[in-house]
């Protein structure tokens, strides 16, 4: 794992290019065995296509990302094997949801998901829904879609900042934008809890409010998110 780097940019450009993944091709039996183990535990998981990051570059106020397409089973086996191929990364858009009082609202992942019990903002590895006909990857749309799907919020209920905050800990790259509700974090949390209570199988089992560094939980929050909170609360 690499050190944490945090950078703010005004623009993110992403594209998907055809590419083979040599690690996945060499490890087919491992991937198949890992997938069989995973679906035995969580049978509702689906092996769709996802987009993984092969390159990330900064040019002044711009972040350029290059993705390639692969199976979710390949991606999951790579994670479960301890990220053996250091040449690729999981680069995803994420909405840093906060209330009008400045406190943040994170989701707690449901038991049926691959990351059960983990605490972070709504997000998802880019997939074919984010891929446009010209090969571009619409990370802004991915951010909004994941936020709406996981929290039940509607697009008119929040404001998304234009600035991107890139949190790098290769092979994890979080591309965040601040997302603000016109209500306090407590009110927002109550709204989201009511939304997910109406779903038959929500992705979130609960939400958690983060007001300061004292609310950072190293046991359930990924390291990149801990670093994001430490940076945000230090600067305010």
matplotlib code that plots the C-alpha trace (Angstrom):
import matplotlib.pyplot as plt

x = [0.0, 1.2, 1.1, -2.0, -2.0, -4.9, -5.3, -8.0, -8.8, -11.5, -11.9, -11.8, -11.6, -12.0, -12.0, -12.2, -9.9, -9.9, -7.3, -6.6, -5.8, -2.8, -3.2, -6.8, -6.0, -3.2, -5.4, -8.7, -8.9, -8.2, -10.9, -13.5, -12.8, -13.0, -16.3, -17.8, -16.8, -18.2, -21.6, -21.9, -21.8, -23.8, -25.8, -27.4, -24.1, -24.0, -20.9, -21.4, -18.8, -16.8, -14.2, -10.9, -8.3, -5.0, -3.6, -4.1, -2.3, -2.5, -2.1, -2.4, -6.0, -7.0, -7.1, -7.1, -8.1, -7.9, -10.0, -10.4, -13.3, -13.3, -15.6, -16.6, -15.4, -11.9, -12.0, -13.2, -10.6, -7.9, -9.1, -9.5, -5.9, -4.5, -4.2, -1.3, -1.3, 0.0, -0.4, -4.2, -6.5, -10.1, -10.9, -14.5, -16.5, -18.0, -20.3, -19.1, -22.6, -23.0, -25.7, -26.1, -24.3, -21.2, -21.4, -21.0, -23.4, -21.9, -23.7, -23.3, -23.3, -25.9, -25.1, -25.9, -23.3, -19.6, -18.5, -21.0, -20.6, -18.2, -18.8, -18.3, -20.0, -22.3, -20.1, -19.5, -16.8, -17.7, -19.6, -21.1, -23.8, -21.1, -19.6, -20.6, -20.7, -17.5, -15.6, -15.7, -16.5, -19.1, -17.8, -20.1, -23.2, -21.8, -21.5, -25.1, -26.6, -24.9, -25.9, -29.6, -29.6, -28.1, -29.7, -33.1, -32.5, -33.8, -31.6, -33.3, -32.7, -28.9, -26.2, -23.0, -19.9, -18.0, -14.5, -13.1, -11.0, -8.8, -7.8, -5.1, -3.9, -3.0, -4.7, -7.6, -8.5, -11.5, -12.7, -14.9, -17.2, -18.8, -22.6, -24.6, -28.2, -30.4, -30.9, -28.8, -26.9, -29.3, -32.3, -30.6, -29.8, -33.5, -34.6, -32.2, -33.2, -36.8, -36.0, -34.1, -36.7, -39.1, -36.8, -37.1, -33.3, -31.5, -27.7, -27.4, -28.5, -28.0, -26.2, -23.5, -22.9, -19.3, -18.8, -15.1, -12.0, -13.4, -16.1, -13.5, -13.7, -10.6, -12.4, -15.1, -13.9, -11.4, -8.1, -8.6, -11.9, -10.1, -7.5, -10.2, -11.9, -8.6, -7.8, -11.2, -11.5, -8.0, -8.6, -11.9]
y = [0.0, 3.5, 6.7, 8.9, 11.8, 14.4, 16.9, 19.3, 19.9, 21.7, 19.0, 15.3, 13.6, 9.9, 7.5, 3.7, 2.0, -1.7, -3.7, -7.2, -7.8, -10.2, -10.9, -12.0, -14.2, -15.9, -16.5, -17.9, -20.9, -18.6, -16.2, -19.0, -20.5, -17.1, -16.3, -19.7, -19.0, -15.5, -16.4, -19.3, -16.7, -14.0, -15.6, -12.4, -10.9, -10.4, -10.8, -7.8, -5.7, -3.0, -0.4, -0.4, 2.3, 1.7, 5.2, 8.5, 11.8, 15.4, 18.4, 21.7, 21.8, 18.6, 14.9, 12.4, 8.8, 5.8, 2.8, -0.7, -3.2, -6.5, -8.8, -8.0, -11.5, -10.6, -7.4, -9.2, -11.9, -9.2, -7.5, -10.8, -11.8, -8.6, -6.4, -8.5, -6.5, -3.1, -1.6, -1.1, 0.5, 0.9, 4.5, 5.5, 8.7, 9.4, 12.1, 13.4, 14.0, 16.6, 18.5, 22.3, 22.2, 20.8, 17.3, 14.4, 11.5, 8.1, 4.9, 1.5, -1.2, -4.0, -7.6, -8.8, -6.6, -7.4, -4.8, -5.6, -3.4, -1.0, 2.7, 5.2, 7.6, 6.2, 5.1, 2.3, 1.1, 2.5, 0.2, 0.1, 2.5, 5.2, 4.5, 6.9, 6.0, 8.1, 6.1, 8.7, 7.6, 9.9, 10.0, 12.9, 10.9, 7.8, 9.9, 11.1, 7.8, 5.9, 8.6, 8.4, 4.6, 4.0, 6.8, 7.2, 11.0, 12.8, 14.9, 18.2, 17.5, 18.2, 20.4, 18.9, 21.1, 21.5, 20.9, 17.4, 16.1, 13.2, 11.0, 8.5, 5.5, 3.3, 0.9, 2.9, 6.2, 8.1, 11.0, 13.0, 16.0, 17.7, 17.1, 19.4, 18.9, 22.0, 20.5, 19.4, 16.1, 14.8, 15.7, 14.2, 11.0, 10.7, 11.2, 8.5, 6.1, 6.5, 6.0, 2.8, 1.4, 1.4, -0.7, -4.5, -4.9, -1.6, -1.4, 0.5, -0.9, 2.5, 5.8, 7.3, 11.0, 12.2, 15.6, 15.6, 13.4, 11.8, 10.1, 8.4, 4.6, 2.8, -0.6, 0.2, 3.1, 2.6, 4.4, 6.8, 8.0, 8.4, 10.6, 12.6, 13.4, 14.2, 16.6, 18.3, 18.7, 20.0, 22.7, 23.9]
z = [0.0, -0.8, 1.3, 1.4, -1.0, -1.1, -4.0, -5.0, -8.6, -10.6, -13.3, -13.7, -17.1, -17.4, -20.4, -20.8, -23.3, -24.4, -22.5, -21.3, -17.6, -17.5, -13.8, -14.2, -17.3, -15.3, -12.3, -13.7, -11.3, -8.3, -9.5, -10.0, -6.6, -4.9, -6.6, -5.6, -2.0, -2.1, -3.5, -1.1, 1.6, -0.2, -3.0, -4.3, -5.5, -9.3, -11.5, -13.8, -15.6, -13.7, -14.7, -13.0, -13.0, -15.0, -14.9, -13.1, -14.0, -12.8, -15.0, -13.2, -12.1, -14.0, -13.0, -15.9, -15.3, -17.6, -17.0, -18.5, -18.3, -16.4, -14.5, -10.9, -10.0, -11.2, -9.2, -6.1, -6.3, -6.7, -3.5, -1.5, -2.6, -1.1, -4.3, -5.9, -9.1, -8.1, -11.6, -11.3, -8.8, -7.7, -8.7, -7.7, -7.4, -3.9, -2.5, 0.8, 2.2, 5.0, 6.7, 6.8, 10.2, 8.6, 10.1, 7.7, 7.1, 6.3, 5.4, 7.1, 4.5, 4.8, 5.6, 2.1, 0.5, -0.2, 2.4, 5.1, 8.2, 6.6, 7.1, 4.3, 1.9, -0.8, -3.7, -6.2, -8.5, -12.0, -14.3, -17.8, -16.7, -16.4, -19.8, -22.6, -26.4, -26.9, -24.3, -21.6, -18.0, -16.4, -12.8, -11.8, -12.9, -11.1, -7.9, -8.1, -9.0, -6.2, -3.7, -4.7, -4.9, -1.5, 0.5, -1.2, -1.5, -4.6, -6.9, -5.8, -2.2, -2.2, -3.7, -5.3, -5.3, -8.5, -6.9, -6.7, -3.8, -4.9, -2.0, -3.2, -1.4, -4.3, -5.1, -3.7, -5.4, -4.1, -6.2, -3.8, -4.2, -1.2, -1.2, 1.1, 2.4, 3.3, 6.8, 9.7, 9.7, 12.3, 10.2, 7.1, 8.9, 10.0, 6.4, 5.1, 7.8, 6.8, 3.1, 3.7, 6.0, 3.1, 0.9, 0.9, 0.6, 1.1, 0.5, 3.8, 7.1, 8.9, 8.8, 11.1, 11.8, 11.8, 13.5, 14.4, 14.4, 17.6, 15.5, 13.2, 13.7, 12.5, 12.8, 10.3, 8.1, 5.3, 5.8, 2.9, 4.5, 7.9, 6.2, 4.4, 7.7, 9.5, 6.7, 6.6, 10.3, 10.7, 8.1, 9.6]

ax = plt.figure().add_subplot(projection="3d")
ax.plot(x, y, z, "-o")
ax.set_aspect("equal")
plt.show()
